[in-house]
Amino acid sequence: MKTFSLIMLSLLAAPPAVEVQQLDGSTTNGKLVQLSADSLQLQLADGKSTVFPAKQIISVSPLDPSAVVDKQPATKELFFADGSRLFTADMLVSSRNAELMLASGARVEIGRSALKGVRLLPEDPQSADDPLDEKWQELAQTHTGGDAIVLNREGMLTVQEVVIHGMTAEGVKIQLDDITTTVNPAKLYGLLFYQRAAREFPAPLCVVHLSDDSNLVARTVKMNNGQTRVTLLTGTEVPIPLDRITKLDFAAGNIQFLDELKPARITWSPVIKSAIALDDLASVYAPRMNESFQGGPIQLEEDQQPQVYLRGIAVHATSELLYQLPDGFRQLQMRVGIAPHSLGTCTAKLQVIGDQKILFEKEFSHQTPPEDIALNIAGVSRLKIVVDANDGEDFGDVLHLCQARLLK
C-alpha cells in the first residue's frame, strides 16, 4: 500500500475518538492526535500516545457512530469523473464551471469537466429506493462524449444529446440543433456532461465516506479545527465537516482482500474416496471465507494463545483457489498457520503459484508456527493457492490464510 504522502492532520479542536483498523486485523481505539505522511498518532485511554505506521492502516472510523450528523436534505446527486459521488443542496452550472451549494452551507466552485453527471432528485421522493438507480449509475459511470439530458419515459431512461449551456434557478438551458430553450428541471431525470474518452487518474489516497452516502475519492485530505478539506482526484477541493465523516477508507483502490475477490475457480477433492457424493462433501470441505470449518472466526494459535483475525480463508486439503488478479497490485501479504483444531494432526503443504511459477512453498506440521508471507506479484495475472495433503490422507489438514490481501 502506498505511503500517505499527501495527508496532514492537525486538530486544533478536541480530537475525535476513532477506531483504527490495521492490516494485521487488529483494531485500536483512541483520540486522533495527528496523521502525517507516514504515521498516525492516537492518544489512548490511559493518556499515553501510540504511533502506527501509515502503511499498516486499513481504515479510520468514528468510535461513536451516533456523533455523526444525520443525512442532510439534497436536491442533486453529483458523479465526478474520478468516481466520486456527492450529494448537494443545490448547484448552478455555466458553460465552463459549476458552483455547488453543500448541505453544510459551504460553496464550492469547480470546473465542469470534473463532472460526469448530475441526477436531479425529486423534492418529495415517493420511495427511498429508485428503481432506475442501477441504470443511472451505469450511464453516469460509462458516459463519454458530449453533453446530454436524461429523461424518464415510462420507467425507462433515455438519453438525448444536446449542448448544455447552463443551469440556473429558472431551469436548464440546452441547445438541440438550431433550437435553444430552457427546460424545467422537474422534467429531467439527470444531466450528462462532456467527457474525453481517455482519462486516467492517479491511485487514490483513500475514499472518504459521509453520512449522506456520499463517497469522495481523495487525492489528499487535510483536517483543521473540526473541518476537513478533501481534494478529489479531479483536483476539486471539497470542505466537509468532520462530524459528517463515517469512515476514511485507505484500503479502497490500494488494498484488495482475497476474501472479497471472487476466485475464477475453486476446487476441492478428497484424497481418500468416499461413498458420499462429491458435491455433498465439497459443501462441507470447500474453502470458507472469514469463517473456520467449525463456524467460528478465523484464528491462529500464537504463543499458545488463540488470536482472532477479522478476515481470512480456511482451506482444507486438497484445495485450489485460482484468481484472475486486477491490474496494478505488486505484493501479496498474509499470515499463514495451522487451524487451531488441526494442531497435532495437520501435515499439509501450501503452494502459491503466479503465472505457473512457484512463488512460495512450505510444509506445515504440528510443530510449524504461524508465519508472515510477503510475495512479489508485480506483473502476475493468474494467482493460484494450493493446499495439498502431505502424507497420503487429508484428515485434519486445514490451514488458515489470515488477512490475505493484495497491495499496490
Buried (B, 14 or more C-beta within 10 A) or exposed (E): BBEBEBBBBEBEEEBBBBBBBBBBBBEBEBBBBBBBEEBBBBBEEEEEEEEBEBBBBBBBBBBEEEEBBEBBEBBBBBBBBBBBBBBBBBBBBBEEBBBBBBBBEBEBEBEBBBBBBBBBBEEEEEEEEBEBEEBBBEBBEEBEEEBBBBBBEEEEBEBEEBBBBBBEEEBBBBEEEEEEEBBEBEEBBBBBBBBEEEEEBEBBBBBBBBBBEBBBBBBBBBBBEBBBBBBBBBEBBBBBBBBBBBBBBBBBBBBBBBBEBEBEEBBBBBBEEEEEEEEEBBEEBBBBBBBBBEEEBBBBBEEEEEBEBBBBBBBBBBBBBBBEBEEEBBBBBBBBBBBBBBBEBBBBBBBBBBEEEEBBEBEBBEEBEBBEBEBEBEEBEEBBBBBBBBBEEBBBBBBBBBBBBBBB
